[in-house]
């Protein structure tokens, strides 16, 4: 995870915004095995440092069972490509951000701007 993201979170985080309970290596391995994916390193780094939560009204949840997707708000982390895409039943998968860090940085900046 890049330094700009860490700095924004450090500047705006309030007590209770994140759980800060990192998943164990066994938990990550189990999730990847059950989902048949490799979780991108940027998201693993986020989980290790912040786990669950967000600032300014955004919230990063974790992984879910939908082929190669890990769910991030209304966006999905495509574990095959590392891209963050949007998905809806009507439109299917739509382009979003080239990486988890790009998604998180933009989302944090937008949320902080609206505080």
N, C-alpha and C positions, 0 to 999 in steps of 0.2 A: 504494500500500500504506500502511496506516495506521501511525502512530507507535507504537502499542502493540505491534504485531507486530514492528516493527524492534527495539524495546526488549527484548522477550522473547528474540528471537534473539540480540541482542548480549550479553545477560546469560548465556545458556546455551550458546552456540555453542562448540564445541571445534574445534581445528585438524583440517581434513579433513571436517567435517560438510557443507560445501557446496563445489561446484566453483568458484563465482564466475567462471565463464567465460560471459559473456553472449552470447546468439545475436546475430548481426549482423542488421541491417535486412533484408538479402537473405535470410537464413535464415528470418526470421519471415514475410516476404512469400511465400517459396516454400512454407512450411508452410500458410499461409492459402490460397494458390492451389490447392495439391494437395488440401487438405481441403475446399475451397469454404466456408470459414468466416472470420469475423472474430474473432480471439482477443480476449477481453475485456481491457481495459486493466489491471485489477488483476493478472491473470496475466502480462501482458507486463512490468509493473513488477517482479513477483517474479522472472521469468526474467532481467531486466536486472541485478538486484542480486545474486541468489543462484544462479541457473541451476538446478542439480540438487542435491538433498540435503535435509537436515532435522535436527532436534534431538530428543533423547529417544526415538528409535526410529521417528519418522515420516519419511517420505521422499516428496517431490514429484518426479515423474519427468519430465513433459513432455507432448508431444502424441502422439496415435496415430490410426490410421485407423479410425474408426467413425462415419461421418456427421459429426455436429456435436460430437463429444465429444473433450475433451482429458483424459487419464487422470491421476487424482490418487489414489494408493493404491487403495482399493477404491471410491473415488468417481470421478465423472466431472464435468468442467466442461462444461456445456452452452453452447457458443459462441453459440447463438442467443439465449439468455435471460440468460447470465451466472450462472445458478444452478449450485450444486454438487449433484448428484443421485447416488443410489446406483443400481447396475444389477446385475441377475443374470439369467441365462438363464431361470430359473424364474419370476421376478416382473417382469422388465422394468425400466423406469425408475421409481424411487420418489423422493419428495421428500426433500430433505436440508437445504441451506443457501441463503439468498437470494443470496449472493455468495461469490467466492473469498476475500475478506478475512474474512468471517464464518466460513467453513470453516477457514481457516488459523489464525485466532486461537483458536477452540475446540480444534482439534487440538493446537496448541502448548501451550495451558493444560493440557489433559488429559495430554499427554506429560510436561510439566514436573512436574506434581503426582505423577506416578508414578516420578520419578527416585529 
